[in-house]
Amino acid sequence: MSSSVSQIVRLGSSTMPIALPSSVAYGLNFVHPVLMWALLALSGYGLFLGIKAKKTRTAATAEERKPLIKGQYAQRHQRIGQLILGLMVLGTLGGMAVTYLNNGKLFVGPHLLVGLGMTTLVAIAASLTAPMQQGNLVARKVHVGLNMTVLTLFAWQAFTGVQIVLKLLQPEVV
């Protein structure tokens, strides 16, 4: 194998070469962080839409509610939530795949475990959509609590992710 091809994937006891030029393998390291920073921003927008949807539901008068209804905040919140769920799953699995491809193993530590936990929490929060649409207040409160937990963990993940990226940017000692 040429020196420009750097990847070997070990599956069980077999070895399967993957022809990834080292520049591509290196560049793939940054897809996950960029996607997750975009997802953090998108999650903030989802929070904004959720707050506006709540204001629409709880407005005291028809005059307060009328301009809010035009914003279709609940529908937009639901669509953004679906996008967040999909990107969270892809980002989590993609980050794990790139790590495995580039290192032949996963680094089981806080960043990986919290990321998997966040993906699980987002999936559970999304699963509460139907009960919330039927007016289930407990489901709504759990949905909000789960997503606030995810946003808090996301801030921590951003910090630890930057530390990981900084390690990747350090020159390799031979």
HELIX and SHEET records of a PDB file:
HELIX    1   1 SER A   22  LEU A   28  1                                   7    
HELIX    2   2 VAL A   31  THR A   58  1                                  28    
HELIX    3   3 ALA A   62  LYS A   70  1                                   9    
HELIX    4   4 TYR A   73  ASN A  103  1                                  31    
HELIX    5   5 PRO A  110  SER A  127  1                                  18    
HELIX    6   6 THR A  129  GLN A  133  1                                   5    
HELIX    7   7 LEU A  137  LEU A  169  1                                  33    
SHEET    1   A 2 VAL A   5  LEU A  11  0                                        
SHEET    2   A 2 SER A  14  PRO A  21 -1                                        
END                                                                             
